Amino acid sequence: MTDVTMNKTSRQRILELIRKYRNITTSELNLFLDMTPANIRHHLGVLVADGLIEKSVICKKDRGRPENVYSPGRSLSSDGLENVLEPLLDLLRNDSGRQGISEYLDRIAGKWAATRRDPNLKISPGLITNCIQHLNEMKYQAQWEAGKEGPLIRFDNCPYLSIIKKFPELCEMDRVFLEKMVDIKFVQIMQLEKDDKGMTHCAFIGHQERTLFPRLH
């Protein structure tokens, strides 16, 4: 095996781990890979320079030095979707105003959900799992957990990151999609907030009392 082939294989393994676990440190990567820490850091540096992954720093509260944490880069996450949406939403805002944008995006969310919801699923856990699957096909890096009030759905990536401040109505589109997919009311409780690893995320919480489905707990 040539050096070039070996480097490509090692780098691809690192990239796949970062895609799988979303947020992972160098020491955690070392547990998965039969590579020296120096080689791992080298490949990470190349991936960061290429824009395929992003690096942030976490500060350990108990002991030790701060450690780098790596996540998928925006080039893996957005696929340039916002480059198409921005001019379209600009035109719509000029023609119909913010209310027009909201109504248009709500209709999109409804149609998106209608084509993706599994009609055979009737209870919350299955509906949520189906919803998460489709969100991740759209690069949201979504996950969920049960809560006392209802399901908490978290996005570790915003496909519209570069334009979300200009068009906050896109968050409302996401909320409507969740409601159409899961059949309960959702409220957004976080927007691009940083967690203890310094990674940004959004979160929505569902209210189980507004549905016929039983509570998850």
C-alpha positions as CSV (number, residue, x, y, z in Angstrom):
1,M,0.0,0.0,0.0
2,T,1.4,3.4,-1.0
3,D,1.7,6.3,1.4
4,V,-1.0,8.2,-0.6
5,T,-3.5,5.2,-0.3
6,M,-2.7,4.8,3.4
7,N,-3.3,8.5,4.1
8,K,-6.5,8.5,2.1
9,T,-7.8,5.4,4.0
10,S,-6.9,6.7,7.4
11,R,-8.3,10.1,6.7
12,Q,-11.6,8.6,5.5
13,R,-11.9,6.5,8.6
14,I,-11.5,9.6,10.8
15,L,-14.1,11.5,8.7
16,E,-16.5,8.6,9.0
17,L,-16.2,8.6,12.8
18,I,-16.7,12.3,13.0
19,R,-19.8,12.0,10.8
20,K,-21.1,9.2,12.9
21,Y,-20.5,10.7,16.4
22,R,-20.9,14.4,15.4
23,N,-18.8,15.7,18.3
24,I,-15.6,13.8,19.1
25,T,-12.3,14.6,20.7
26,T,-8.8,13.6,19.6
27,S,-8.5,11.2,22.6
28,E,-11.9,9.6,21.7
29,L,-10.7,9.1,18.1
30,N,-7.6,7.4,19.5
31,L,-9.8,4.7,21.1
32,F,-11.1,3.7,17.7
33,L,-8.0,4.0,15.5
34,D,-4.8,2.1,15.4
35,M,-2.8,5.3,14.8
36,T,-0.4,7.4,16.7
37,P,-1.8,10.7,18.2
38,A,0.5,12.6,15.9
39,N,-0.9,11.0,12.8
40,I,-4.5,11.6,14.0
41,R,-3.7,15.3,14.6
42,H,-2.1,15.5,11.1
43,H,-5.2,14.1,9.3
44,L,-7.5,16.3,11.5
45,G,-5.5,19.3,10.4
46,V,-5.9,18.5,6.8
47,L,-9.7,17.8,7.1
48,V,-10.1,21.2,9.0
49,A,-8.2,23.0,6.3
50,D,-10.3,21.4,3.6
51,G,-13.5,22.5,5.4
52,L,-14.7,18.9,5.8
53,I,-14.7,19.2,9.6
54,E,-14.8,22.0,12.2
55,K,-12.8,22.3,15.4
56,S,-13.8,23.9,18.7
57,V,-12.3,23.8,22.1
58,I,-13.8,22.4,25.3
59,C,-12.6,23.3,28.8
60,K,-12.6,20.5,31.2
61,K,-14.2,21.4,34.5
62,D,-12.5,18.9,36.7
63,R,-8.9,18.7,35.6
64,G,-6.5,18.6,32.6
65,R,-6.0,21.0,29.7
66,P,-8.7,22.1,27.2
67,E,-9.2,19.6,24.4
68,N,-10.2,20.0,20.8
69,V,-13.6,18.6,19.7
70,Y,-14.4,17.9,16.0
71,S,-17.7,17.9,14.2
72,P,-18.8,17.7,10.5
73,G,-18.0,20.8,8.5
74,R,-20.7,22.9,7.0
75,S,-19.7,21.8,3.6
76,L,-21.0,18.4,4.6
77,S,-24.1,19.8,6.1
78,S,-25.7,22.3,3.8
79,D,-25.0,21.1,0.3
80,G,-25.4,24.7,-0.8
81,L,-29.2,24.6,-0.2
82,E,-29.2,28.1,1.3
83,N,-27.6,29.5,-1.9
84,V,-30.8,28.5,-3.7
85,L,-33.2,29.5,-1.0
86,E,-31.9,33.0,-0.3
87,P,-32.8,34.6,-3.7
88,L,-36.1,32.8,-3.7
89,L,-37.0,34.1,-0.3
90,D,-35.8,37.5,-1.2
91,L,-38.2,37.6,-4.1
92,L,-41.1,36.3,-2.0
93,R,-40.4,38.9,0.7
94,N,-40.5,41.7,-1.8
95,D,-43.8,40.4,-3.2
96,S,-45.6,39.2,-0.1
97,G,-43.7,40.4,3.0
98,R,-42.7,38.4,6.0
99,Q,-46.2,37.0,6.4
100,G,-46.1,35.7,2.9
101,I,-42.8,33.9,3.5
102,S,-44.2,32.3,6.7
103,E,-47.3,31.0,4.9
104,Y,-45.3,29.7,2.0
105,L,-42.8,27.9,4.2
106,D,-45.6,26.4,6.3
107,R,-47.1,25.0,3.1
108,I,-43.7,23.5,2.2
109,A,-43.4,21.9,5.6
110,G,-46.9,20.4,5.2
111,K,-46.1,19.0,1.8
112,W,-42.7,17.7,2.9
113,A,-44.3,15.9,5.8
114,A,-47.2,14.5,3.7
115,T,-44.7,12.7,1.4
116,R,-42.5,11.3,4.2
117,R,-44.8,10.3,7.0
118,D,-45.4,6.6,7.2
119,P,-49.2,6.0,7.3
120,N,-48.7,2.7,9.2
121,L,-47.2,4.4,12.2
122,K,-49.8,5.4,14.8
123,I,-47.9,6.0,18.1
124,S,-45.4,8.7,19.1
125,P,-42.1,6.8,19.3
126,G,-42.4,5.3,15.9
127,L,-43.5,8.6,14.4
128,I,-40.6,10.5,16.0
129,T,-38.1,7.9,14.8
130,N,-39.5,8.2,11.3
131,C,-39.3,12.0,11.5
132,I,-35.6,11.9,12.7
133,Q,-34.7,9.6,9.9
134,H,-36.0,12.1,7.3
135,L,-34.5,15.1,9.0
136,N,-31.1,13.4,8.9
137,E,-31.5,12.8,5.2
138,M,-31.6,16.6,5.0
139,K,-28.4,17.0,7.0
140,Y,-30.0,18.2,10.2
141,Q,-28.0,15.8,12.4
142,A,-31.1,15.3,14.5
143,Q,-31.6,13.2,17.6
144,W,-34.4,12.9,20.2
145,E,-35.0,11.9,23.8
146,A,-38.1,11.5,26.0
147,G,-38.9,14.1,28.5
148,K,-41.6,14.7,31.2
149,E,-43.5,17.2,29.0
150,G,-42.9,15.3,25.8
151,P,-40.2,14.5,23.3
152,L,-37.2,16.8,23.0
153,I,-35.8,17.0,19.4
154,R,-32.4,18.5,18.9
155,F,-30.7,19.6,15.7
156,D,-26.9,19.6,15.8
157,N,-26.8,21.2,12.3
158,C,-28.8,23.9,10.6
159,P,-28.8,23.4,6.9
160,Y,-29.7,27.1,6.5
161,L,-27.1,28.5,8.9
162,S,-25.8,31.2,6.6
163,I,-29.2,32.7,6.1
164,I,-31.2,31.9,9.2
165,K,-30.7,35.3,10.8
166,K,-32.0,36.9,7.7
167,F,-34.9,34.5,7.4
168,P,-35.9,33.3,10.9
169,E,-39.1,32.0,9.3
170,L,-37.1,28.9,8.4
171,C,-37.2,27.8,12.1
172,E,-41.0,28.0,11.9
173,M,-40.9,25.8,8.9
174,D,-38.9,23.2,10.9
175,R,-41.4,23.5,13.8
176,V,-44.4,22.9,11.5
177,F,-42.7,19.9,9.9
178,L,-42.2,18.3,13.3
179,E,-45.9,18.9,14.2
180,K,-47.1,17.4,10.9
181,M,-44.8,14.4,11.3
182,V,-45.4,13.6,15.0
183,D,-49.0,14.9,15.5
184,I,-48.2,17.0,18.6
185,K,-47.5,20.7,19.2
186,F,-43.9,21.7,19.3
187,V,-42.2,24.8,20.7
188,Q,-38.7,25.9,19.8
189,I,-36.7,26.3,23.1
190,M,-33.2,26.8,21.6
191,Q,-31.8,28.4,18.5
192,L,-28.1,28.0,17.6
193,E,-27.1,27.8,21.3
194,K,-23.8,26.4,22.4
195,D,-23.6,23.2,24.6
196,D,-20.8,22.3,27.0
197,K,-18.6,21.3,24.1
198,G,-19.0,24.6,22.4
199,M,-21.2,23.1,19.6
200,T,-24.2,25.0,18.4
201,H,-27.6,23.3,18.3
202,C,-31.3,24.0,18.1
203,A,-34.0,22.2,20.1
204,F,-37.8,21.8,20.0
205,I,-40.0,20.3,22.8
206,G,-43.3,18.6,22.1
207,H,-46.3,18.9,24.4
208,Q,-47.8,15.5,24.9
209,E,-51.0,16.8,26.5
210,R,-52.0,18.2,23.1
211,T,-52.2,14.8,21.5
212,L,-54.1,11.5,21.7
213,F,-50.9,9.6,22.0
214,P,-49.7,8.3,25.4
215,R,-46.8,9.9,27.2
216,L,-43.3,8.5,26.4
217,H,-42.6,8.2,30.2
